[in-house]
């Protein structure tokens, strides 16, 4: 009984407390490059214009969390007001609190995914914790550029990965329906939702089936594509404004001319290569290769309208690679 309690306590410390402390260090341990977020008294206006206007759920939560922190700082936490005021604004503290909640959910989801049909090596709790900690560190180091949407989007994405793997191994349609609904919902968070389609396709797509005239997997993928496109295009039709555009800007020239952006690209390539080498089994490498192939639209979007220096954009791919590397895929002979 005592051993089980110790395991629960250790698990809580590792899955919740340690990641939260690391996350807090990234927000308050050093100055963020996004200093305007730290000095903004209220939810910044730029979040409701340009491409940010389409992140409906994060923007709504940001407003609510800012109001909550303003109430707490001037009410129940008034005795703590001087300390909080020196280290940020109601908006910034609300941003940290909101992202912390979804960050912990990310940690819990990662823990659940790593327990789900892992390779034999990862069945050992100490080994699993090392890989879990590696994934957590990758999330934390990208928080030098905190936003109100990335952590929520990552949480939704990891939930989609979990549902996809559950569907793969059980074939229960409830997981497919939940995944479809999740993709539709998470499109209101960020475009990262499209990567759930890439992951689903990577673990189910089979070239040999297509050669035999079996197109069942395509019909399975189509509802996911529709679930993404309908809210994605619908938002852009409903929120048509002079200052609202499909993208914030086109940065392809800066991506290949700035030393910082080139450094970000090199970082992503090296990490993805490192993750690929972690795939010791051929079937895992096949799945990872297919995932990168189906992620090409997302990678092109990053190249055109994102900045390589913001390596958080590569984070879903890196975490997915780690998940794939240590997952035991059933029916490996059918993956090629």
Residue, then its C-alpha position, 0 to 999 in steps of 0.5 A: x500500500x505504501x509503495x503504491x502511495x509513493x508511486x502516486x506521489x512520485x508520479x504527481x511530482x514528476x508529471x505535474x509539479x516539476x513541469x510546472x516549475x520549469x514552465x514558471x522559470x521560462x515565464x519569470x526566470x528571464x525576460x521574454x523576447x515578447x516584452x510587450x506581452x509582459x507590459x500590456x495591462x490588458x489583452x493587446x489589440x493586435x490579438x484581435x486583428x491580422x491572423x490572430x483574430x482567427x484564434x477565437x478560443x485563446x483570445x476569449x480565454x485571454x480576456x477572461x483570464x485577464x479579468x480574473x487576475x485583475x480581480x484576484x490581484x485587487x481582491x483576494x490576493x491584494x497582499x501579494x499585489x506588490x510582488x505580482x505588479x513587479x513581475x508582470x501585469x494582470x494580462x501576463x499573469x493571466x497568460x501564465x495561468x492559462x498556459x500553465x493549465x494547458x501545459x499540465x494537461x499536455x504533460x498528463x497526455x504525454x504520460x498517458x500516450x507513453x503508457x499506451x502500447x510503448x516499446x518494451x524499453x519504455x515500459x520501465x518507469x524510469x526510462x519512460x520518465x526520461x523520455x517524458x522529461x525530454x519532451x517537457x524540456x522541448x516544450x519549456x525551451x520554446x516558451x521564450x516567445x509565449x503566446x496565448x494559443x500555442x500551449x492550448x493548440x499543443x494540448x488539443x494536438x496531443x489529445x488528438x494523437x492519443x485518440x488516433x492511437x486509441x482508434x488504431x489499436x481498438x478500432x472503436x468508432x467513438x475515438x474517431x468521432x471524438x477526433x473529428x470533433x476535436x479537430x473542428x474545435x481546435x481549428x478555432x485555436x490554431x492551424x496546428x489542428x491540421x497536423x492531427x490529420x497528418x498523424x492519423x494518415x501516417x498511422x493508417x495510410x498504406x500504399x499497398x492497399x491503394x494499389x489493390x484498389x482499397x481506398x477505405x483509409x481515404x474515406x476515413x481521412x476525408x471527414x477529418x479534412x472537412x472538420x478542419x476546412x469548414x471552421x477554417x474557411x468559415x472563420x475567414x468568411x465571418x471575420x472579414x475585416x480590413x485589418x484581418x488577413x489570412x496570414x500575418x505576413x510573408x517571411x520567406x526571404x527573412x527565413x533564408x537571409x537572417x542568421x537567427x532564422x537559419x539557426x532556428x531551421x538548423x535546430x529543427x532539422x538536427x532535432x528531427x534527425x535526432x528523433x528519427x535516429x531514435x526510431x530503432x525499429x523499421x516500422x517506426x521509421x516508416x510511420x515517422x517518414x509518412x508523418x513528415x510527408x503528410x505534414x508538408x502543407x504545414x511545413x510550407x506554411x511555416x516557411x512562407x508565413x512563419x519565422x524559423x527562429x520561433x522553433x515552437x512552430x516545429x514543436x508538434x513535429x518534434x514531440x510526435x517524433x518522440x511519441x512515434x519512436x517509442x510506440x509499439x505499432x500493431x500490424x507493422x507489416x502493413x505500415x509500408 
